[in-house]
Amino acid sequence: YPDRFMHVGELNRMGAIIRKEGNIAFIVGVPALSGTQVRASDLRASAALVVAGLMAEGRTEISDIHHLDRGYVTMERKLAAVGARIERIERV
């Protein structure tokens, strides 16, 4: 899948250190991620950004989160049920 790393740029915006070379990603561990505004480009990106956002310090806002619904029904409710501070805000 050629676009499998589309979310890497968004994770880097949160403070991750990830470098792509072809179909390989090189990841350097960081002490913490920082919450910011990011955009989900597909199902895989949505799930990765939700997990990163839960780990990040501060607030993370993910736009285009509708991709998540294709594979993870009511993920935010399930995560909230186990203690995550997460909510979905519908934009009009």
QUIZI-V204273 format. One line per field, one symbol per residue. ss: DSSP state (2 for helix, 1 for strand, 0 for the rest). phi: phi as a letter, one per 30 degrees, with the letter a starting at -180 (. if undefined). burial: # if it has 9 or more other C-alpha atoms within 8 Angstrom, else .. A space follows every 50 residues. Layout:
ss: ???
phi: ???
burial: ???
This chain:
ss: 00000002222220001111100111110000010011100022222222 222220100011102222220000222222200000000000
phi: .dcdcddeddddddjdbbbcbicbccccdbdaccdadbbdcadddedddd dddddddjccccchdeeeddbbdheddddddcjdcbaccdcc
burial: ......#..#########.#....#.......####.####.#.###### .###.#..####..#.###......#..##............
